[in-house]
Amino acid sequence: MTTWHDKEPLSEALWFAGNCASHPNVELADTLIVHVTREEQRAATLQLYSESQLTADEA
């Protein structure tokens, strides 16, 4: 499954990936994040993904 979120903040797209992405017949156990950028941002992107998955009570 792929989605496009060009008019949303990255944190919203990452939240969607972790909370809304689904398939009717296959359990999606893993999330693949592809962030195309000129500069290396792996650690920052993974941190933002982790933070986007927290509930309001956990944040």
C-alpha distance matrix in Angstrom:
0.0 3.8 6.9 10.5 13.4 16.4 18.9 18.2 19.5 17.4 18.3 16.7 13.3 13.7 15.0 12.0 9.8 12.5 13.5 11.3 7.7 8.1 8.0 11.4 12.5 11.1 12.0 9.6 12.7 11.7 10.2 10.0 11.6 12.4 15.4 17.3 21.0 24.4 25.6 24.5 23.0 21.3 23.6 23.4 19.6 19.5 22.4 20.7 17.6 20.2 22.2 19.3 18.8 22.5 23.8 26.7 29.2 27.9 27.9
3.8 0.0 3.8 7.0 10.1 12.8 15.6 15.2 16.6 14.7 16.2 14.7 11.0 12.1 14.0 11.1 9.3 12.7 14.0 11.9 8.9 10.6 11.3 14.7 16.2 14.8 15.3 12.5 15.0 13.3 10.8 9.8 10.2 10.2 12.6 14.3 17.8 21.4 22.7 22.0 20.6 19.5 22.0 21.4 17.7 18.2 21.0 19.1 16.4 19.5 21.1 18.3 18.5 22.2 23.7 26.3 29.0 27.8 27.2
6.9 3.8 0.0 3.8 6.6 9.7 12.0 11.7 13.6 12.3 13.9 11.9 8.5 10.6 12.3 9.3 8.7 12.4 13.2 11.0 9.0 11.5 13.0 16.2 18.3 17.2 17.4 14.6 17.1 15.4 12.4 11.8 11.0 11.0 12.4 14.1 17.3 21.0 22.3 22.0 20.3 19.7 21.9 20.8 17.1 18.1 20.4 17.9 15.7 18.9 19.9 16.8 17.5 21.0 22.3 24.4 27.5 26.5 25.6
10.5 7.0 3.8 0.0 3.8 6.0 8.8 9.2 11.5 10.7 13.1 11.3 8.2 11.1 13.0 10.7 10.8 14.5 15.4 13.4 12.2 15.0 16.7 19.8 22.1 21.0 21.0 18.1 20.3 18.3 15.0 13.8 12.1 11.3 11.5 12.6 15.4 19.0 20.6 20.9 19.2 19.4 21.7 20.1 16.6 18.4 20.5 17.6 16.1 19.7 20.2 17.1 18.6 22.0 23.2 24.9 28.2 27.3 25.9
13.4 10.1 6.6 3.8 0.0 3.8 5.6 5.4 7.8 7.8 10.2 8.3 6.0 9.6 11.3 9.6 10.7 14.1 14.8 13.4 13.1 16.4 18.8 21.8 24.3 23.1 22.7 19.7 21.5 19.4 15.9 15.0 12.7 12.3 11.5 13.0 15.0 18.6 19.8 20.2 18.1 18.7 20.6 18.4 15.2 17.3 18.7 15.5 14.6 18.1 18.0 14.9 17.0 19.9 21.1 22.3 25.8 25.0 23.3
16.4 12.8 9.7 6.0 3.8 0.0 3.8 5.7 7.9 8.6 11.8 10.5 8.9 12.2 14.3 13.2 14.1 17.4 18.3 17.1 16.8 20.1 22.3 25.4 27.8 26.6 26.2 23.1 24.8 22.4 18.7 17.4 14.6 13.3 11.6 12.1 13.6 16.8 18.3 19.5 17.8 19.0 21.1 18.7 15.9 18.7 20.0 16.7 16.6 20.3 19.9 17.2 19.7 22.5 23.8 24.7 28.2 27.4 25.2
18.9 15.6 12.0 8.8 5.6 3.8 0.0 3.8 6.9 9.2 11.7 10.0 9.7 13.2 14.5 13.6 15.5 18.4 18.7 17.6 18.1 21.5 23.9 26.7 29.5 28.5 28.0 25.0 26.7 24.6 21.0 20.1 17.3 16.6 14.7 15.5 16.4 19.4 20.7 21.9 19.8 21.3 22.8 20.0 17.5 20.3 21.0 17.4 17.6 21.0 20.0 17.1 19.9 22.2 23.0 23.4 27.1 26.7 24.3
18.2 15.2 11.7 9.2 5.4 5.7 3.8 0.0 3.8 6.4 8.1 6.3 6.8 10.2 11.0 10.8 13.0 15.4 15.7 15.1 16.1 19.7 22.5 25.4 28.1 27.0 25.9 23.0 24.4 22.3 18.8 18.4 15.6 15.6 13.8 15.4 16.3 19.6 20.2 20.9 18.3 19.4 20.5 17.5 15.1 17.5 17.9 14.2 14.4 17.6 16.4 13.4 16.3 18.4 19.3 19.6 23.3 22.9 20.5
19.5 16.6 13.6 11.5 7.8 7.9 6.9 3.8 0.0 3.8 5.4 5.4 6.7 8.9 10.1 11.1 12.9 14.8 15.7 16.0 17.0 20.7 23.9 27.0 29.4 27.8 26.4 23.2 24.0 21.7 18.1 17.7 14.5 14.8 12.6 14.5 14.8 18.0 17.9 18.4 15.4 16.7 17.4 14.2 12.2 14.8 14.7 11.0 11.9 15.0 13.5 11.1 14.5 16.4 17.6 17.9 21.5 20.6 18.0
17.4 14.7 12.3 10.7 7.8 8.6 9.2 6.4 3.8 0.0 3.8 5.4 5.1 6.2 8.6 9.9 10.6 12.5 14.2 14.9 15.3 19.1 22.1 25.5 27.6 25.6 24.0 20.6 21.1 18.5 14.8 14.2 11.0 11.4 9.4 11.9 12.5 15.9 15.6 15.5 12.4 13.3 14.1 11.3 8.7 11.3 11.8 8.3 8.8 12.3 11.6 9.4 12.6 15.0 17.0 18.0 21.2 19.8 17.4
18.3 16.2 13.9 13.1 10.2 11.8 11.7 8.1 5.4 3.8 0.0 3.8 5.5 5.1 6.1 8.6 9.8 10.7 12.0 13.5 14.6 18.3 21.7 25.0 27.1 25.1 23.0 19.8 20.0 17.8 14.5 14.8 12.0 13.5 12.0 15.0 15.7 18.9 18.1 17.4 13.9 14.1 14.1 11.2 9.0 10.6 10.2 6.4 6.9 9.7 8.3 5.9 9.3 11.4 13.3 14.2 17.4 16.0 13.7
16.7 14.7 11.9 11.3 8.3 10.5 10.0 6.3 5.4 5.4 3.8 0.0 3.8 5.4 5.0 6.2 8.7 10.0 10.4 10.9 12.5 16.2 19.6 22.6 25.1 23.6 21.8 18.9 19.7 18.0 14.7 15.4 13.1 14.6 13.6 16.5 17.7 21.2 20.9 20.4 17.2 17.2 17.6 14.9 12.3 13.6 13.6 10.0 9.4 12.1 10.8 7.4 10.0 12.3 13.2 14.2 17.7 17.0 15.1
13.3 11.0 8.5 8.2 6.0 8.9 9.7 6.8 6.7 5.1 5.5 3.8 0.0 3.8 5.4 5.1 6.3 8.9 10.0 9.9 10.4 14.1 17.3 20.5 22.8 21.1 19.7 16.5 17.6 15.6 12.1 12.3 10.0 11.3 10.9 13.8 15.7 19.4 19.4 18.9 16.0 15.7 16.8 14.7 11.4 12.7 13.8 10.5 9.1 12.4 12.3 9.0 11.0 14.0 15.5 17.1 20.4 19.3 17.7
13.7 12.1 10.6 11.1 9.6 12.2 13.2 10.2 8.9 6.2 5.1 5.4 3.8 0.0 3.8 5.3 5.0 6.4 8.6 9.8 10.2 13.8 17.1 20.5 22.3 20.1 18.2 14.8 15.2 13.0 9.6 10.3 8.2 10.5 10.5 14.0 15.8 19.4 18.8 17.6 14.4 13.5 14.1 12.4 9.1 9.5 10.6 7.8 5.5 8.8 9.3 6.4 8.0 11.4 13.5 15.6 18.5 16.8 15.5
15.0 14.0 12.3 13.0 11.3 14.3 14.5 11.0 10.1 8.6 6.1 5.0 5.4 3.8 0.0 3.8 5.4 5.3 6.0 7.8 9.5 13.0 16.6 19.6 21.7 19.9 17.6 14.8 15.3 13.9 11.2 12.9 11.5 14.2 14.3 17.8 19.5 23.0 22.4 21.1 17.7 16.7 16.7 14.9 12.1 11.9 12.2 9.3 7.1 9.0 8.8 5.1 5.9 9.0 10.3 12.5 15.5 14.3 13.4
12.0 11.1 9.3 10.7 9.6 13.2 13.6 10.8 11.1 9.9 8.6 6.2 5.1 5.3 3.8 0.0 3.8 5.5 5.2 5.0 6.4 10.0 13.6 16.5 18.9 17.5 15.8 13.2 14.5 13.5 10.8 12.4 11.6 13.9 14.6 17.9 20.1 23.8 23.7 22.7 19.6 18.6 19.3 17.7 14.4 14.4 15.4 12.6 10.1 12.3 12.5 8.9 9.1 12.3 13.0 15.3 18.3 17.5 16.9
9.8 9.3 8.7 10.8 10.7 14.1 15.5 13.0 12.9 10.6 9.8 8.7 6.3 5.0 5.4 3.8 0.0 3.8 5.8 6.1 5.3 8.9 12.1 15.5 17.3 15.2 13.5 10.3 11.5 9.9 7.0 8.7 8.5 11.3 12.7 16.1 18.7 22.4 22.3 20.8 18.0 16.5 17.4 16.5 13.0 12.5 14.3 12.2 9.0 11.3 12.7 9.6 9.3 13.0 14.5 17.3 19.9 18.5 18.2
12.5 12.7 12.4 14.5 14.1 17.4 18.4 15.4 14.8 12.5 10.7 10.0 8.9 6.4 5.3 5.5 3.8 0.0 3.8 6.3 6.7 9.4 12.9 16.0 17.5 15.2 12.6 9.8 10.0 9.1 7.2 10.1 10.3 13.7 15.2 18.8 21.1 24.7 24.0 22.1 19.1 17.1 17.3 16.6 13.5 12.1 13.3 11.8 8.2 9.3 10.9 8.2 6.5 10.1 11.7 15.0 17.0 15.5 15.7
13.5 14.0 13.2 15.4 14.8 18.3 18.7 15.7 15.7 14.2 12.0 10.4 10.0 8.6 6.0 5.2 5.8 3.8 0.0 3.8 6.2 8.5 12.2 14.7 16.8 15.3 12.8 10.8 11.8 11.9 10.5 13.4 13.8 16.9 18.2 21.7 24.0 27.7 27.2 25.5 22.3 20.6 20.7 19.7 16.7 15.5 16.2 14.3 11.1 11.9 12.6 9.5 7.5 10.3 10.7 13.7 15.9 15.2 15.8
11.3 11.9 11.0 13.4 13.4 17.1 17.6 15.1 16.0 14.9 13.5 10.9 9.9 9.8 7.8 5.0 6.1 6.3 3.8 0.0 3.8 6.2 9.9 12.2 14.9 14.0 12.4 10.7 12.7 13.0 11.5 14.0 14.4 17.1 18.5 21.7 24.4 28.1 28.1 26.8 23.9 22.4 23.0 21.9 18.6 17.9 19.0 16.8 13.7 15.1 15.8 12.4 11.1 13.9 13.9 16.6 19.0 18.7 19.1
7.7 8.9 9.0 12.2 13.1 16.8 18.1 16.1 17.0 15.3 14.6 12.5 10.4 10.2 9.5 6.4 5.3 6.7 6.2 3.8 0.0 3.8 7.2 10.4 12.6 11.3 10.2 8.0 10.6 10.7 9.2 11.4 12.4 14.9 17.0 20.0 23.0 26.7 27.0 25.6 23.1 21.3 22.5 21.8 18.2 17.5 19.3 17.4 14.0 15.8 17.2 14.0 12.8 16.1 16.8 19.7 22.1 21.3 21.6
8.1 10.6 11.5 15.0 16.4 20.1 21.5 19.7 20.7 19.1 18.3 16.2 14.1 13.8 13.0 10.0 8.9 9.4 8.5 6.2 3.8 0.0 3.8 6.7 8.9 8.0 7.4 6.6 9.9 11.1 10.8 13.3 15.1 17.5 20.1 23.0 26.2 29.8 30.2 28.6 26.3 24.2 25.4 25.0 21.5 20.4 22.4 20.8 17.2 18.6 20.2 17.3 15.5 18.6 19.0 22.1 24.0 23.4 24.2
8.0 11.3 13.0 16.7 18.8 22.3 23.9 22.5 23.9 22.1 21.7 19.6 17.3 17.1 16.6 13.6 12.1 12.9 12.2 9.9 7.2 3.8 0.0 3.8 5.6 5.5 6.7 7.1 10.8 12.4 12.7 14.8 17.1 19.1 22.0 24.6 28.0 31.6 32.2 30.7 28.7 26.5 28.0 27.9 24.3 23.2 25.5 24.0 20.5 21.9 23.8 20.9 19.1 22.2 22.6 25.8 27.6 26.9 27.9
11.4 14.7 16.2 19.8 21.8 25.4 26.7 25.4 27.0 25.5 25.0 22.6 20.5 20.5 19.6 16.5 15.5 16.0 14.7 12.2 10.4 6.7 3.8 0.0 3.8 6.2 8.1 9.9 13.4 15.6 16.3 18.5 20.9 22.9 25.8 28.3 31.8 35.4 36.0 34.5 32.4 30.3 31.6 31.5 27.9 26.8 28.9 27.4 23.8 25.0 26.8 23.9 21.8 24.6 24.6 27.7 29.3 29.0 30.2
12.5 16.2 18.3 22.1 24.3 27.8 29.5 28.1 29.4 27.6 27.1 25.1 22.8 22.3 21.7 18.9 17.3 17.5 16.8 14.9 12.6 8.9 5.6 3.8 0.0 3.8 6.9 9.5 12.5 15.0 16.5 18.6 21.5 23.6 26.8 29.3 32.8 36.2 36.8 35.0 33.2 30.7 32.1 32.5 28.9 27.5 29.8 28.8 25.1 26.0 28.2 25.7 23.4 26.2 26.5 29.8 31.2 30.6 32.0
11.1 14.8 17.2 21.0 23.1 26.6 28.5 27.0 27.8 25.6 25.1 23.6 21.1 20.1 19.9 17.5 15.2 15.2 15.3 14.0 11.3 8.0 5.5 6.2 3.8 0.0 3.8 6.1 9.0 11.4 13.3 15.5 18.6 20.9 24.2 26.8 30.3 33.6 34.0 32.0 30.2 27.5 28.9 29.5 26.0 24.3 26.8 26.1 22.4 23.2 25.7 23.4 21.1 24.1 24.8 28.3 29.6 28.6 29.9
12.0 15.3 17.4 21.0 22.7 26.2 28.0 25.9 26.4 24.0 23.0 21.8 19.7 18.2 17.6 15.8 13.5 12.6 12.8 12.4 10.2 7.4 6.7 8.1 6.9 3.8 0.0 3.8 5.9 9.0 11.3 14.1 17.3 20.0 23.2 26.2 29.4 32.8 32.7 30.5 28.4 25.6 26.5 27.2 23.9 21.9 24.1 23.6 19.8 20.2 22.7 20.7 18.0 20.8 21.7 25.3 26.3 25.1 26.7
9.6 12.5 14.6 18.1 19.7 23.1 25.0 23.0 23.2 20.6 19.8 18.9 16.5 14.8 14.8 13.2 10.3 9.8 10.8 10.7 8.0 6.6 7.1 9.9 9.5 6.1 3.8 0.0 3.8 5.7 7.6 10.4 13.5 16.3 19.4 22.5 25.6 29.0 28.9 26.7 24.6 21.9 22.9 23.5 20.2 18.3 20.7 20.2 16.4 17.1 19.8 17.8 15.5 18.7 20.0 23.6 24.9 23.4 24.6
12.7 15.0 17.1 20.3 21.5 24.8 26.7 24.4 24.0 21.1 20.0 19.7 17.6 15.2 15.3 14.5 11.5 10.0 11.8 12.7 10.6 9.9 10.8 13.4 12.5 9.0 5.9 3.8 0.0 3.8 7.0 10.2 13.4 16.6 19.6 22.8 25.7 28.9 28.3 25.7 23.6 20.5 21.2 22.2 19.2 16.7 19.1 19.2 15.4 15.5 18.6 17.3 14.7 17.6 19.3 23.1 23.9 22.0 23.4
11.7 13.3 15.4 18.3 19.4 22.4 24.6 22.3 21.7 18.5 17.8 18.0 15.6 13.0 13.9 13.5 9.9 9.1 11.9 13.0 10.7 11.1 12.4 15.6 15.0 11.4 9.0 5.7 3.8 0.0 3.8 6.6 9.8 13.0 16.1 19.3 22.1 25.2 24.6 22.0 20.0 16.9 17.8 19.0 16.0 13.6 16.4 16.6 13.0 13.5 16.8 15.7 13.7 17.0 19.3 22.9 24.1 21.8 22.6
10.2 10.8 12.4 15.0 15.9 18.7 21.0 18.8 18.1 14.8 14.5 14.7 12.1 9.6 11.2 10.8 7.0 7.2 10.5 11.5 9.2 10.8 12.7 16.3 16.5 13.3 11.3 7.6 7.0 3.8 0.0 3.8 6.4 9.8 12.6 15.9 18.7 22.0 21.6 19.2 17.1 14.3 15.6 16.3 12.9 11.2 14.1 13.8 10.2 11.7 14.7 13.3 12.0 15.7 18.1 21.5 23.1 20.9 21.1
10.0 9.8 11.8 13.8 15.0 17.4 20.1 18.4 17.7 14.2 14.8 15.4 12.3 10.3 12.9 12.4 8.7 10.1 13.4 14.0 11.4 13.3 14.8 18.5 18.6 15.5 14.1 10.4 10.2 6.6 3.8 0.0 3.8 6.5 9.8 12.7 15.7 18.8 18.7 16.5 14.9 12.3 14.4 15.2 11.8 10.8 14.3 14.0 11.0 13.2 16.2 14.9 14.5 18.1 20.9 24.0 25.9 23.5 23.2
11.6 10.2 11.0 12.1 12.7 14.6 17.3 15.6 14.5 11.0 12.0 13.1 10.0 8.2 11.5 11.6 8.5 10.3 13.8 14.4 12.4 15.1 17.1 20.9 21.5 18.6 17.3 13.5 13.4 9.8 6.4 3.8 0.0 3.8 6.3 9.6 12.3 15.7 15.5 13.6 11.7 9.7 12.1 12.3 8.7 8.7 12.1 11.4 9.0 12.0 14.4 13.2 13.8 17.3 20.2 22.9 25.1 22.7 21.8
12.4 10.2 11.0 11.3 12.3 13.3 16.6 15.6 14.8 11.4 13.5 14.6 11.3 10.5 14.2 13.9 11.3 13.7 16.9 17.1 14.9 17.5 19.1 22.9 23.6 20.9 20.0 16.3 16.6 13.0 9.8 6.5 3.8 0.0 3.8 6.3 9.5 12.8 13.3 12.1 11.0 9.9 13.0 13.1 9.8 10.9 14.3 13.4 11.8 15.1 17.2 15.9 17.1 20.6 23.4 25.8 28.2 25.9 24.7
15.4 12.6 12.4 11.5 11.5 11.6 14.7 13.8 12.6 9.4 12.0 13.6 10.9 10.5 14.3 14.6 12.7 15.2 18.2 18.5 17.0 20.1 22.0 25.8 26.8 24.2 23.2 19.4 19.6 16.1 12.6 9.8 6.3 3.8 0.0 3.8 6.2 9.8 10.3 9.7 8.5 8.6 11.7 11.1 8.1 10.5 13.3 12.0 11.6 15.0 16.5 15.4 17.4 20.6 23.4 25.3 28.0 25.7 23.9
17.3 14.3 14.1 12.6 13.0 12.1 15.5 15.4 14.5 11.9 15.0 16.5 13.8 14.0 17.8 17.9 16.1 18.8 21.7 21.7 20.0 23.0 24.6 28.3 29.3 26.8 26.2 22.5 22.8 19.3 15.9 12.7 9.6 6.3 3.8 0.0 3.8 7.1 8.8 9.4 9.5 10.5 14.0 13.4 11.1 13.7 16.4 15.3 15.2 18.7 20.0 19.0 21.1 24.2 27.0 28.8 31.5 29.2 27.3
21.0 17.8 17.3 15.4 15.0 13.6 16.4 16.3 14.8 12.5 15.7 17.7 15.7 15.8 19.5 20.1 18.7 21.1 24.0 24.4 23.0 26.2 28.0 31.8 32.8 30.3 29.4 25.6 25.7 22.1 18.7 15.7 12.3 9.5 6.2 3.8 0.0 3.8 5.5 7.2 7.8 10.1 13.2 12.4 11.0 14.2 16.3 15.3 16.2 19.4 20.4 19.8 22.4 25.1 28.0 29.4 32.1 29.8 27.5
24.4 21.4 21.0 19.0 18.6 16.8 19.4 19.6 18.0 15.9 18.9 21.2 19.4 19.4 23.0 23.8 22.4 24.7 27.7 28.1 26.7 29.8 31.6 35.4 36.2 33.6 32.8 29.0 28.9 25.2 22.0 18.8 15.7 12.8 9.8 7.1 3.8 0.0 3.8 6.8 9.0 11.7 14.6 14.1 13.6 16.7 18.6 18.0 19.3 22.2 23.1 23.0 25.6 28.1 31.1 32.4 35.0 32.5 30.1
25.6 22.7 22.3 20.6 19.8 18.3 20.7 20.2 17.9 15.6 18.1 20.9 19.4 18.8 22.4 23.7 22.3 24.0 27.2 28.1 27.0 30.2 32.2 36.0 36.8 34.0 32.7 28.9 28.3 24.6 21.6 18.7 15.5 13.3 10.3 8.8 5.5 3.8 0.0 3.8 6.2 9.3 11.6 11.2 11.6 14.6 16.1 16.0 17.7 20.2 21.1 21.5 24.1 26.3 29.5 30.8 33.1 30.4 27.9
24.5 22.0 22.0 20.9 20.2 19.5 21.9 20.9 18.4 15.5 17.4 20.4 18.9 17.6 21.1 22.7 20.8 22.1 25.5 26.8 25.6 28.6 30.7 34.5 35.0 32.0 30.5 26.7 25.7 22.0 19.2 16.5 13.6 12.1 9.7 9.4 7.2 6.8 3.8 0.0 3.8 6.0 8.4 9.0 9.6 11.8 13.6 14.3 15.6 17.8 19.1 19.9 22.1 24.3 27.7 29.2 31.3 28.3 26.2
23.0 20.6 20.3 19.2 18.1 17.8 19.8 18.3 15.4 12.4 13.9 17.2 16.0 14.4 17.7 19.6 18.0 19.1 22.3 23.9 23.1 26.3 28.7 32.4 33.2 30.2 28.4 24.6 23.6 20.0 17.1 14.9 11.7 11.0 8.5 9.5 7.8 9.0 6.2 3.8 0.0 3.8 5.7 5.4 5.9 8.5 10.0 10.5 12.1 14.2 15.3 16.2 18.5 20.6 24.0 25.4 27.5 24.6 22.4
21.3 19.5 19.7 19.4 18.7 19.0 21.3 19.4 16.7 13.3 14.1 17.2 15.7 13.5 16.7 18.6 16.5 17.1 20.6 22.4 21.3 24.2 26.5 30.3 30.7 27.5 25.6 21.9 20.5 16.9 14.3 12.3 9.7 9.9 8.6 10.5 10.1 11.7 9.3 6.0 3.8 0.0 3.8 5.6 5.2 6.1 8.5 9.9 10.5 12.3 14.2 15.2 16.9 19.1 22.7 24.6 26.4 23.3 21.6
23.6 22.0 21.9 21.7 20.6 21.1 22.8 20.5 17.4 14.1 14.1 17.6 16.8 14.1 16.7 19.3 17.4 17.3 20.7 23.0 22.5 25.4 28.0 31.6 32.1 28.9 26.5 22.9 21.2 17.8 15.6 14.4 12.1 13.0 11.7 14.0 13.2 14.6 11.6 8.4 5.7 3.8 0.0 3.8 5.5 5.2 6.1 8.6 9.9 10.6 12.3 14.2 15.7 17.4 21.0 22.8 24.1 20.8 19.1
23.4 21.4 20.8 20.1 18.4 18.7 20.0 17.5 14.2 11.3 11.2 14.9 14.7 12.4 14.9 17.7 16.5 16.6 19.7 21.9 21.8 25.0 27.9 31.5 32.5 29.5 27.2 23.5 22.2 19.0 16.3 15.2 12.3 13.1 11.1 13.4 12.4 14.1 11.2 9.0 5.4 5.6 3.8 0.0 3.8 5.5 5.1 6.1 8.6 9.9 10.5 12.1 14.5 16.0 19.4 20.7 22.5 19.5 17.2
19.6 17.7 17.1 16.6 15.2 15.9 17.5 15.1 12.2 8.7 9.0 12.3 11.4 9.1 12.1 14.4 13.0 13.5 16.7 18.6 18.2 21.5 24.3 27.9 28.9 26.0 23.9 20.2 19.2 16.0 12.9 11.8 8.7 9.8 8.1 11.1 11.0 13.6 11.6 9.6 5.9 5.2 5.5 3.8 0.0 3.8 5.4 5.0 6.1 8.7 9.8 10.4 12.6 14.9 18.2 19.9 22.0 19.2 17.3
19.5 18.2 18.1 18.4 17.3 18.7 20.3 17.5 14.8 11.3 10.6 13.6 12.7 9.5 11.9 14.4 12.5 12.1 15.5 17.9 17.5 20.4 23.2 26.8 27.5 24.3 21.9 18.3 16.7 13.6 11.2 10.8 8.7 10.9 10.5 13.7 14.2 16.7 14.6 11.8 8.5 6.1 5.2 5.5 3.8 0.0 3.8 5.4 5.0 6.2 8.6 9.8 10.9 13.2 16.8 19.0 20.5 17.4 16.1
22.4 21.0 20.4 20.5 18.7 20.0 21.0 17.9 14.7 11.8 10.2 13.6 13.8 10.6 12.2 15.4 14.3 13.3 16.2 19.0 19.3 22.4 25.5 28.9 29.8 26.8 24.1 20.7 19.1 16.4 14.1 14.3 12.1 14.3 13.3 16.4 16.3 18.6 16.1 13.6 10.0 8.5 6.1 5.1 5.4 3.8 0.0 3.8 5.4 5.1 6.2 8.6 10.2 11.4 15.0 16.7 18.1 14.9 13.2
20.7 19.1 17.9 17.6 15.5 16.7 17.4 14.2 11.0 8.3 6.4 10.0 10.5 7.8 9.3 12.6 12.2 11.8 14.3 16.8 17.4 20.8 24.0 27.4 28.8 26.1 23.6 20.2 19.2 16.6 13.8 14.0 11.4 13.4 12.0 15.3 15.3 18.0 16.0 14.3 10.5 9.9 8.6 6.1 5.0 5.4 3.8 0.0 3.8 5.5 5.1 6.0 8.8 10.4 13.6 15.0 17.1 14.5 12.3
17.6 16.4 15.7 16.1 14.6 16.6 17.6 14.4 11.9 8.8 6.9 9.4 9.1 5.5 7.1 10.1 9.0 8.2 11.1 13.7 14.0 17.2 20.5 23.8 25.1 22.4 19.8 16.4 15.4 13.0 10.2 11.0 9.0 11.8 11.6 15.2 16.2 19.3 17.7 15.6 12.1 10.5 9.9 8.6 6.1 5.0 5.4 3.8 0.0 3.8 5.4 5.1 6.5 9.2 12.5 14.8 16.8 14.2 13.0
20.2 19.5 18.9 19.7 18.1 20.3 21.0 17.6 15.0 12.3 9.7 12.1 12.4 8.8 9.0 12.3 11.3 9.3 11.9 15.1 15.8 18.6 21.9 25.0 26.0 23.2 20.2 17.1 15.5 13.5 11.7 13.2 12.0 15.1 15.0 18.7 19.4 22.2 20.2 17.8 14.2 12.3 10.6 9.9 8.7 6.2 5.1 5.5 3.8 0.0 3.8 5.5 5.4 7.1 10.8 13.2 14.5 11.5 10.7
22.2 21.1 19.9 20.2 18.0 19.9 20.0 16.4 13.5 11.6 8.3 10.8 12.3 9.3 8.8 12.5 12.7 10.9 12.6 15.8 17.2 20.2 23.8 26.8 28.2 25.7 22.7 19.8 18.6 16.8 14.7 16.2 14.4 17.2 16.5 20.0 20.4 23.1 21.1 19.1 15.3 14.2 12.3 10.5 9.8 8.6 6.2 5.1 5.4 3.8 0.0 3.8 5.4 5.6 9.0 10.5 12.2 9.4 7.7
19.3 18.3 16.8 17.1 14.9 17.2 17.1 13.4 11.1 9.4 5.9 7.4 9.0 6.4 5.1 8.9 9.6 8.2 9.5 12.4 14.0 17.3 20.9 23.9 25.7 23.4 20.7 17.8 17.3 15.7 13.3 14.9 13.2 15.9 15.4 19.0 19.8 23.0 21.5 19.9 16.2 15.2 14.2 12.1 10.4 9.8 8.6 6.0 5.1 5.5 3.8 0.0 3.8 5.6 8.2 10.0 12.6 10.7 9.1
18.8 18.5 17.5 18.6 17.0 19.7 19.9 16.3 14.5 12.6 9.3 10.0 11.0 8.0 5.9 9.1 9.3 6.5 7.5 11.1 12.8 15.5 19.1 21.8 23.4 21.1 18.0 15.5 14.7 13.7 12.0 14.5 13.8 17.1 17.4 21.1 22.4 25.6 24.1 22.1 18.5 16.9 15.7 14.5 12.6 10.9 10.2 8.8 6.5 5.4 5.4 3.8 0.0 3.8 6.5 9.6 11.4 9.4 9.3
22.5 22.2 21.0 22.0 19.9 22.5 22.2 18.4 16.4 15.0 11.4 12.3 14.0 11.4 9.0 12.3 13.0 10.1 10.3 13.9 16.1 18.6 22.2 24.6 26.2 24.1 20.8 18.7 17.6 17.0 15.7 18.1 17.3 20.6 20.6 24.2 25.1 28.1 26.3 24.3 20.6 19.1 17.4 16.0 14.9 13.2 11.4 10.4 9.2 7.1 5.6 5.6 3.8 0.0 3.8 6.6 7.8 5.6 5.9
23.8 23.7 22.3 23.2 21.1 23.8 23.0 19.3 17.6 17.0 13.3 13.2 15.5 13.5 10.3 13.0 14.5 11.7 10.7 13.9 16.8 19.0 22.6 24.6 26.5 24.8 21.7 20.0 19.3 19.3 18.1 20.9 20.2 23.4 23.4 27.0 28.0 31.1 29.5 27.7 24.0 22.7 21.0 19.4 18.2 16.8 15.0 13.6 12.5 10.8 9.0 8.2 6.5 3.8 0.0 3.8 5.3 5.2 6.2
26.7 26.3 24.4 24.9 22.3 24.7 23.4 19.6 17.9 18.0 14.2 14.2 17.1 15.6 12.5 15.3 17.3 15.0 13.7 16.6 19.7 22.1 25.8 27.7 29.8 28.3 25.3 23.6 23.1 22.9 21.5 24.0 22.9 25.8 25.3 28.8 29.4 32.4 30.8 29.2 25.4 24.6 22.8 20.7 19.9 19.0 16.7 15.0 14.8 13.2 10.5 10.0 9.6 6.6 3.8 0.0 3.8 5.5 5.3
29.2 29.0 27.5 28.2 25.8 28.2 27.1 23.3 21.5 21.2 17.4 17.7 20.4 18.5 15.5 18.3 19.9 17.0 15.9 19.0 22.1 24.0 27.6 29.3 31.2 29.6 26.3 24.9 23.9 24.1 23.1 25.9 25.1 28.2 28.0 31.5 32.1 35.0 33.1 31.3 27.5 26.4 24.1 22.5 22.0 20.5 18.1 17.1 16.8 14.5 12.2 12.6 11.4 7.8 5.3 3.8 0.0 3.8 5.7
27.9 27.8 26.5 27.3 25.0 27.4 26.7 22.9 20.6 19.8 16.0 17.0 19.3 16.8 14.3 17.5 18.5 15.5 15.2 18.7 21.3 23.4 26.9 29.0 30.6 28.6 25.1 23.4 22.0 21.8 20.9 23.5 22.7 25.9 25.7 29.2 29.8 32.5 30.4 28.3 24.6 23.3 20.8 19.5 19.2 17.4 14.9 14.5 14.2 11.5 9.4 10.7 9.4 5.6 5.2 5.5 3.8 0.0 3.8
27.9 27.2 25.6 25.9 23.3 25.2 24.3 20.5 18.0 17.4 13.7 15.1 17.7 15.5 13.4 16.9 18.2 15.7 15.8 19.1 21.6 24.2 27.9 30.2 32.0 29.9 26.7 24.6 23.4 22.6 21.1 23.2 21.8 24.7 23.9 27.3 27.5 30.1 27.9 26.2 22.4 21.6 19.1 17.2 17.3 16.1 13.2 12.3 13.0 10.7 7.7 9.1 9.3 5.9 6.2 5.3 5.7 3.8 0.0
